[in-house]
Amino acid sequence: MAKARTVFNCTQCGGQSPQWQGQCPHCKAWNTLAEGVQEKNVAPASRYAGMAGATARLHTLAELEPREEPRLPTGNDEFDRVLGGGLVSGGVVLIGGDPGIGKSTLLLQTLSHLATHSAAIYVSGEESGEQIALRARRLQVNPADLQLLTEVNLERILAILQEAAPRVAVIDSIQTLYSEVLQSAPGSVAQVRECAAQLTRFAKQSGTILVLIGHVTKDGTLAGPRVLEHMVDTVLYFEGDTHSSFRLVRAFKNRFGAVNELGVFAMTERGLRGVSNPSALFLSQHGQQVPGSVVLVTQEGTRPLLVEIQALVDAAHSPNPRRLSVGLEQNRLAMLLAVLHRHAGVVCFDQDVFVNAVGGVKIVEPAADLAVSLAIVSSLRSRSLPRSLVVFGEVGLAGEIRPAPRGQERLREAEKLGFTAAIIPKANAPKQSVGAMRVIAVDRIEEAIERARELES
């Protein structure tokens, strides 16, 4: 028997190289080549010659009638929000997250609810049937109508799915499956790519909704080739600390809804429960006004959220002052300190600066700049801002305050939660009053600091 030839597969792009290199020659990523066995070419290009028959023809875009895809509610409002309103027939959803964060728990709850009125199958390649039954008993879900399959062979799973024709199926997890067509081990780049492609093809042809659970690497990205995220329709990530009871599910890709939607869940004894008022999680309950605390109105997808930004400025005890941010981009913090020094005369070169977003939420939009800047100034001067004040706006390198998208929605959300004052960019100033809220519109960082000083106590 001929010896199998060894090749090196890139875990990022799936490209192959005959020998190991520090950098992938295809996507230029570093330290991503993993050793594997070269697969036989089971589908040569000549096989597809002359296959364009009567079933394949060209259409003009005007001939096609667009239609809204019907949604299948999952029974969890927060999960439906992240999905864009619910599951779509033939859609493939990929969920990733750290071990033990709640992926299997959420999907077992969802599938148990869907099984009461639709055929549902839970395919487990990691846990035995007894372990899943024990979890279902602990979560107190109804397992009577939910069908379970413990299998890792792709061909057997597809045969059972085609025979049972379920409405929804969960694969836990995609890294445990293997196809007999390939010789490599489960979890390898080739196996993950082939299994995901076969399952996606089955979902599109049969209309079955597939939910795939994916492992993550130590960097927090989905394990396997990067093409895995391109194959599926929706990519969701679990966020949050496993030591905290709160979990965040964020949509990074969604062909049937908005991206960057955020679902907030609380882990209880009976599983994950949606949080109806997530802004309360990200606001600290101070007994009195404290310096360095500013409430930001951020936008996560279509949902405005109120998040408390805390800053601590203290005298540095080393030649190199520390710049640390949690939940915010650290490079942007350094940029804001430079803008404050150049345009507002706020000196922090001899101070340690720490910035934190309360509740473990990660804020990526630049509209948090103004809130971070005012929190730093408040902590440096040891003067507190009113608890009823909200802030949002982007700060440019020239010191200008740029507008944030959906400013009116942010103001209405803050007014609904009882806030009475807001410092916002001048371009976001409302044409009509927002309830009893006092809106202070500014166009320069030094003007924002001056107006905030008038409100300090």
Secondary structure, 3 states (H helix, E strand, C coil): CCCCCEEEEECCCCCEECCCCCECCCCCCECCEEEEECCCCCCCHHHHCCCCCCCCCCCCHHHCCCCCCCEECCCCHHHHHHHCCCEECCCEEEEECCCCCCHHHHHHHHHHHHCCCCCEEEEECCCCHHHHHHHHHHHCCCCCCCEEEECCEHHHHHHHHHHHCCCEEEEECHHHCECCCCCCCCCCHHHHHHHHHHHHHHHHHHCCEEEEEECECCCCCECCCCHHHHHCCEEEEEECCCCCCEEEEEEEEECCCCCCCEEEEEEECCEEEECCCHHHHHCCCCCCCCCCEEEEEEEECCEEEEEEEEEEEEECCCCCCCEEEECCCHHHHHHHHHHHHHHHCCCCCCEEEEEEEHHHCCCCCHHHHHHHHHHHHHHHHCCCCCCCEEECCEECCCCEEECCCCHHHHHHHHHHCCCCEEEEEHHHCCCCCCCCCEEEEECEHHHHHHHHHHHCC
